[in-house]
Each structure stands twice: as C-alpha cells, then as structure tokens.
Amino acid sequence: MSTQETGGTSGSDRSGKGAAKRQVVRHLPGPFLTRVCIRTDDGFRWGESLRAASPAYLDAEALGAVARSVAVTPAAPYAVMPTLADACTSVHAEVPTPALLSDVVFTGDGCARSWVQGAFRHLGAFLAHLHAVSTEGAALPVRRRAAWLDAEPAVASGIQEARSLLARTVPPGAALSGRPDSSPPCTGPGTTPAPASTLVHGRLSTASCVPGPVPRVLGWREAGVGDPMGDLAYLLRDLVQSAAGTGDTGAKAGCAKVAVAGYEEARDASLTPCELARLASATASCVLDHAALRAWAASDQPGALALLRRADRVLPEILAAVGYRRVTTA
C-alpha cells in the first residue's frame, strides 16, 4: 500500500525532523469508524475514529478500568490498550508492524502457514485469560450484540432490516440458521449457562490483531461483559468468510481448531456441549450480521446473498473442527 503524509507541518517538520511521525501507512475506512496506522520513530501506531460519539463505546474511565484489570493478568502481553484523544478518537501504543492478521487470513493459503496457526492458538489462549479477568467494581456495558448496532439506532434499524431479509433466505435447518434442530440444554446440573459478568473484547476479528511472536490485540472500545463464546465466534466468523471467499476450508478449519485448543489449554478445561452450541449459534449470527452490514453499507444484496450461500457450505466443517456436532431430529 502506498504511503501519504498528513496535512500541516511545523517548523521542525519542514526541516525533515519528525517526518516519520507524520507518515500514514494505512487508511482503512468503514461504515462506523475509520482506522489509520501512522509510522512513528518507535514503530507504528493505530488510531480509530468513530463516525459519531456514542455511549455504546467505552469512555476514558471505562477503558482505564479495563486496562488496569487486564494489566495484572496473563492477558496483558497481548493487549494494546488505547487512550482517547477525544470522544470519537482512540490511539493505541506502538506496535512493531502495520500488518494485520486479516491480511494473511483472507488469502488463499494464509491459514496453511504454521505461524498463522500459532497466532490463532495464541489468540485462543489470550481470550481464555481475558475471560478470567474479574469485572468486579467496573461499570461496563453488557454486550448482547455488536456495539455498532447500539451506537446508531437509525442505522441499526436499516441493518436489522437487511439481516431479516437475508435470514429469510436461509432455509430452516441450514448451518447458518443458527437454530440446530436439537441442542443440548443449557441449564441444570453439569451445564454451562451463558455467564453474565465475563469480560469480553467485543470485536476480536483478525483485523484487530497485529501479528508477531505474541499477537497484539487492538480495539477495546467495544469491550464489556457478556458471553465469552461471542469473542471466539468473531475469530471463527473470519475463518468462515475467508473459506467462503478463497476456498481452502481445511486450512481455515485447522486455524479454528487450534484457536479453540489454545482456549481450552489456557483455561484447563474443554468447552462443554452447551458452550459449543452457543459458539456455533454465535458464529452463524456473526456471519449473518456481517453479510447484513455489507448489504446495507454497500447496497450489495446479491453479493451478501452469494456470501451467505458459500458460508453455509463451509460452516459445518469449521464447526466440526472445534468439536461441535450438529444433532438433527428424525
């Protein structure tokens, strides 16, 4: 990607000093926020600018509470916590590269590379550590859906309408319906109901991860409390969409498998049948949400439908790789 420099110069900048600090190396616009990576003297810094300020995103006080809670846990080496420049703009600390894990995941053979699989194992472990962080005393929002759906209600209604239209094209019983014909009960002895107070990242896509020996995790303004399977579902969503777009489902399923294995190893417990059912449902919902966003933001209903059809074919293999077995009734 070509580079460009931001506008405006000081006297020292005109002499060439500090030019590295002004060099924008990546610019990633989106429907709700724009992300920019700037080269600095010490590395690269990512910033995020929201289209509009909203209480759906964490403010400085809540971000500080999350940062302090994470700093004393095994999740700390992964977390790149942002600071707020204003209500719409967050800036992260330096990272060693402007690359994102999504750059490789969304290529044909990216998930076949051993270092990529290692990154997914690390991210699974990171999530297990994050989900063990205490939220006691922290005033964090409950995340029952993506924060961007709560941030702009008028826009969210359009996306929800697109989602409902797309959902009607998914036949009952299809993998993407998110409605298994028979699911294990999630209440009673030996089951694991969705927790109400687990710290979640809220948007752990591969586009929020900087690759390296220890992957670094950006974002965090959508953190809150919620079901930890939702965080894992974001990673699986990217793998489903990559497989739907580029093929090589086996390699993507392999990355899903090692991510969940890393999660289970770090928490020293396998996912329960109930957790697997929640993970399957959340992954299907994430894929549907993203397709709806595409249909709304790009006015691309045909493209969104084509994505869903391909995703429905690859989703069962990826879910099977993490241990989920769909049970159907006769």
HELIX and SHEET records of a PDB file:
HELIX    1   1 GLY A   11  ARG A   14  1                                   4    
HELIX    2   2 ALA A   19  ARG A   22  5                                   4    
HELIX    3   3 ALA A   60  ALA A   71  1                                  12    
HELIX    4   4 LEU A  101  VAL A  105  1                                   5    
HELIX    5   5 GLY A  110  ALA A  112  5                                   3    
HELIX    6   6 SER A  114  HIS A  131  1                                  18    
HELIX    7   7 ALA A  147  ALA A  151  1                                   5    
HELIX    8   8 PRO A  153  ALA A  167  1                                  15    
HELIX    9   9 ALA A  175  SER A  177  5                                   3    
HELIX   10  10 THR A  206  SER A  208  5                                   3    
HELIX   11  11 PRO A  228  THR A  246  1                                  19    
HELIX   12  12 THR A  249  ARG A  267  1                                  19    
HELIX   13  13 PRO A  273  ALA A  297  1                                  25    
HELIX   14  14 GLN A  301  ALA A  321  1                                  21    
SHEET    1   A 6 GLN A   4  GLU A   5  0                                        
SHEET    2   A 6 GLN A  23  PRO A  29 -1                                        
SHEET    3   A 6 LEU A  33  THR A  40 -1                                        
SHEET    4   A 6 GLY A  43  LEU A  50 -1                                        
SHEET    5   A 6 THR A  89  HIS A  92 -1                                        
SHEET    6   A 6 PRO A  82  LEU A  84 -1                                        
SHEET    1   B 2 THR A 198  VAL A 200  0                                        
SHEET    2   B 2 GLY A 224  GLY A 226 -1                                        
SHEET    1   C 2 CYS A 209  VAL A 210  0                                        
SHEET    2   C 2 ARG A 216  VAL A 217 -1                                        
END                                                                             
